[in-house]
Amino acid sequence: MSEFVVGLTGGIGSGKSAAADCFSAHGIAVVDTDALAHALTAAGGAAMPALLAEFGPEVATPDGALDRSRIRRLVFADPDARKRLEAILHPQIRVLSGEHCRDAASPYVILAVPLLVESGGYRDRCNRVVVVDCPESLQISRVMARSGLSESEVRAIMAAQASRGERLVVADDVLNNDGDLHHLEAQITGLHRKYLHLASQIAKANC
């Protein structure tokens, strides 16, 4: 069981997934709240009955999963719909992520939460917070290239998230991801050593 939890966050297109993969390559367990959300909203997912009851059958794909494109359009057009969606998903994600963190066997665990700053509660569960950071112009170009969204659509997503400055304020550590993968990997190797040391200190203190 890991007693040392590192919260990993960053804006859309910042490179959170690449950073999580780098930590995983060091043998560190990664608990990804996005992956948990996908599982909860897949066909037969635990959140689907409540989502269908709240939003109607039109938010489901033919196979019974959440229609992500439709729900994305809905919540961006209607802030109240976003709150209703989050009221269903966030409590379930918090419970599952807590269970996965407790079950992690690595010296420390990465808790990847895209909306760590916005959601509230996650900061208190983390011994450290590491923010993946890059210029907003780079975020936009990356998301447009990978998703086909327009610049205005990407900016709308960014506007619904915490600002770059707000994320940096809560950061204990910052990964500058404005270069290539090698640049990111080198930074994570250094942080990995740091987190191993901090985790061992906590483990000794709790013995």
C-alpha positions in Angstrom: 0.0 0.0 0.0 1.4 3.4 -1.0 1.4 6.1 1.7 2.8 8.8 -0.5 0.5 10.2 -3.1 1.6 12.6 -5.8 -1.2 14.5 -7.6 -0.5 15.1 -11.3 -2.4 17.7 -13.2 -2.2 20.2 -16.0 -4.4 21.9 -18.6 -5.7 20.2 -21.7 -2.8 19.5 -24.2 -0.1 20.1 -21.5 1.1 16.5 -21.7 -0.3 14.9 -18.6 -0.6 11.5 -20.2 3.0 11.6 -21.5 4.1 12.5 -18.0 2.1 9.7 -16.4 3.5 7.2 -18.9 7.0 8.3 -17.9 6.3 7.7 -14.2 4.8 4.4 -15.1 8.0 3.5 -16.9 9.8 3.9 -13.6 7.5 1.2 -12.1 5.2 3.7 -10.4 1.5 3.0 -10.1 -0.7 5.6 -11.9 -4.3 6.1 -10.9 -5.9 8.1 -13.7 -9.3 9.7 -12.9 -10.0 10.1 -16.7 -9.6 6.4 -17.1 -11.9 5.8 -14.2 -14.5 8.1 -15.7 -14.3 6.2 -19.0 -14.9 3.0 -17.2 -17.9 4.4 -15.3 -19.5 5.7 -18.5 -18.7 2.7 -20.7 -21.5 0.4 -21.7 -22.6 -1.3 -18.5 -20.6 1.3 -16.5 -21.7 1.9 -12.9 -22.6 5.6 -13.6 -24.7 5.0 -16.7 -28.1 4.3 -14.9 -27.9 7.6 -13.0 -26.8 9.4 -16.1 -29.6 8.1 -18.2 -32.1 8.9 -15.5 -30.8 12.5 -15.3 -30.2 13.3 -18.9 -32.4 10.8 -20.8 -31.6 8.0 -23.2 -30.4 10.4 -25.9 -27.0 10.8 -24.1 -26.2 7.1 -24.8 -24.6 5.6 -27.9 -26.3 2.6 -29.5 -24.2 0.2 -27.5 -25.2 1.9 -24.2 -22.0 4.0 -23.4 -22.1 7.7 -22.8 -22.1 9.7 -26.0 -19.2 12.0 -25.1 -19.6 14.4 -28.0 -23.3 14.9 -27.2 -22.7 15.4 -23.4 -19.7 17.7 -24.1 -21.9 20.0 -26.2 -24.6 19.9 -23.6 -22.4 20.8 -20.6 -20.7 23.6 -22.5 -24.0 25.1 -23.5 -25.6 24.7 -20.0 -23.5 25.3 -16.8 -26.3 23.6 -14.8 -26.0 20.5 -16.9 -22.3 20.4 -16.1 -23.0 20.6 -12.3 -25.6 17.7 -12.6 -23.0 15.6 -14.6 -20.3 16.3 -12.0 -22.6 15.5 -9.1 -23.0 12.0 -10.5 -19.5 11.3 -11.7 -17.2 13.0 -9.2 -18.3 11.1 -6.0 -17.9 7.8 -7.8 -14.5 8.8 -9.2 -13.3 9.9 -5.8 -14.2 6.6 -4.2 -12.6 4.5 -6.9 -9.4 6.6 -7.0 -9.1 6.3 -3.3 -9.4 2.6 -3.4 -6.8 2.3 -6.3 -4.4 4.5 -4.4 -4.7 2.4 -1.3 -4.1 -0.8 -3.3 -1.0 0.5 -5.2 2.1 -1.5 -4.5 4.7 0.9 -5.7 6.8 3.1 -3.3 4.5 6.1 -4.2 1.5 6.5 -6.4 0.7 9.1 -9.1 -2.9 10.3 -8.9 -3.6 11.9 -12.2 -6.5 14.4 -12.0 -7.0 16.8 -14.9 -9.3 18.9 -12.8 -7.4 18.6 -9.5 -7.5 22.4 -8.9 -11.1 22.8 -9.9 -12.6 19.7 -8.2 -11.6 20.4 -4.6 -10.8 17.7 -2.1 -8.0 16.0 -4.2 -5.3 18.4 -3.0 -5.9 17.2 0.6 -5.3 13.6 -0.5 -1.9 14.4 -2.0 1.5 14.7 -0.3 2.8 16.6 -3.4 1.2 18.2 -6.5 3.2 18.2 -9.7 1.8 20.4 -12.6 2.7 19.8 -16.2 3.0 23.2 -17.7 3.5 24.7 -21.2 2.5 27.9 -23.0 -1.2 28.2 -23.8 -0.5 28.6 -27.5 1.2 25.2 -27.4 -1.8 23.6 -25.6 -4.1 24.9 -28.3 -1.9 23.6 -31.2 -1.5 20.2 -29.7 -5.2 19.7 -29.0 -6.2 20.9 -32.5 -3.7 18.5 -34.1 -4.8 15.5 -32.1 -8.5 16.0 -31.9 -9.6 18.0 -34.9 -11.3 20.6 -32.7 -11.3 24.2 -33.8 -9.3 26.8 -31.9 -12.5 28.3 -30.5 -13.6 24.9 -29.2 -10.2 24.3 -27.5 -10.3 27.8 -26.0 -13.8 27.1 -24.6 -12.5 23.9 -23.0 -9.6 25.9 -21.5 -11.9 28.6 -20.2 -13.8 26.0 -18.2 -10.6 24.8 -16.6 -8.4 26.5 -14.0 -6.0 29.1 -15.5 -2.4 28.3 -16.0 -1.6 30.7 -13.1 -4.1 29.0 -10.8 -2.5 25.6 -11.4 1.0 26.9 -10.8 0.0 28.5 -7.5 -0.9 25.0 -6.1 2.1 23.3 -7.6 4.8 21.8 -5.4 6.8 20.8 -8.5 6.5 21.9 -12.1 7.3 19.9 -15.2 8.0 22.2 -18.1 6.7 20.4 -21.2 7.5 22.9 -23.9 10.2 20.7 -25.5 10.5 17.1 -26.7 9.8 13.9 -24.8 13.5 13.5 -23.8 13.3 16.9 -22.0 10.2 15.7 -20.1 11.7 12.3 -19.3 14.8 13.9 -17.8 12.8 16.1 -15.5 10.7 13.1 -14.4 13.8 11.0 -13.6 14.8 13.7 -11.2 11.4 14.0 -9.6 11.2 10.2 -9.3 14.4 10.1 -7.2 13.0 13.0 -5.1 9.6 11.2 -4.5 11.3 7.9 -3.6 13.3 9.7 -1.0 10.3 11.6 0.4 8.2 8.4 0.4 10.9 6.5 2.3 11.0 9.2 4.9 7.2 8.9 5.5 7.4 5.1 5.6 10.1 5.3 8.2 8.2 7.8 10.3 5.1 5.6 10.2 7.0 2.4 11.3 
